[in-house]
Amino acid sequence: MNCLLLGGAGFIGSALARRLVAEEEEHQVTVVDNLSRGRKEAIPDGCRLIAADVAQWKPGRYGAWDWLFCLAGVVGVPNVERDPRHAWSVNTSAVLTALGLDAAKTFYASTSEAYGVPSDIPTPETAPLQVPNLTSPRAVYAASKIWGEVGFVHSGRPYVIGRFHNIYGPTMGTDHVIPQFCLQVKNGGPLIVDDPTAIRSFCYIDDAVEAIMRLMTDTTDVIVNIGNPAEPITMSDLMIRVAQTAGITRSSLTVGTRQGFPRRRIPDITRLTTLTGFAPTITLDEGLRRTWEWYAR
């Protein structure tokens, strides 16, 4: 397979690239990334790296692709809130670039944020997409991803849209709750959480990549949740689990100030399992252990 990863140096993109080059089937993997947040060293040997802005890159002589993965974008609520106009520009430009490329099948990385504040928990793909508060900076991320979904659904070519639910693991940066807890524990500071009683389900990166590979192999023209609903947990309990994983007892907890977080977010992955036979294999304890060991270095 001739594979193109837009945003392939980021957390999910680099993990997917490693899986593609490790497959017994020979994949030719090209990564396009401006390395603004992605890391060059995260890209495995065997990949062709084009260090370029996805929005401005011209494919030229590279021709057609068997699999195209549109993973580029501004992610992480803090990053969106810092510059929502930039986030909108980057996320929509990545979609326009992908839609302009010749690809037999495209995977588009969407998000559970597209559900806004869902009423159905666990949330199926049939739940309405919504942006409850247009004035909230975080709304830009959800709206840009919904916009992208519409573009691919009406593109007239084969697609898979994956709505990621709290994917985590080593190398994911510092703008998500699990690495934030890991670093707070490592640095001996207070553990800060915006809503201690909010509930999330977390999916380890290896499981997410397995789901992507199965979807690209077995399905087409489908929208699916990608996540692990098996172990929903409150943020306060997650903080305790991270501390326990690190081998310490930490009871201090500081409540943050950011608002607008959905109270519960748990995916229904029945469609994913029915289509591909996928089931997550990495427990939360195991995933936290692997993640802590990386951040504790």
Secondary structure, DSSP 8 states (H G I E B T S, - for coil): -EEEEETTTSHHHHHHHHHHHHSSS--EEEEEE--SSS-GGGS-TTEEEEES-TTT---GGG--EEEEEE--S--SHHHHHH-HHHHHHHHHHHHHHHHTS-EEEEEEEEEGGGG-S-SSSSB-TTS----S-TTSTTHHHHHHHHHHHHHHHTSSS-EEEEEE--EE-TT--SSSHHHHHHHHHHHT---EES-TT-EE--EEHHHHHHHHHHHHHH--SEEEEES-TT--EEHHHHHHHHHHHTT------EE-------SEE-B--HHHHHHH-------HHHHHHHHHHHHT-
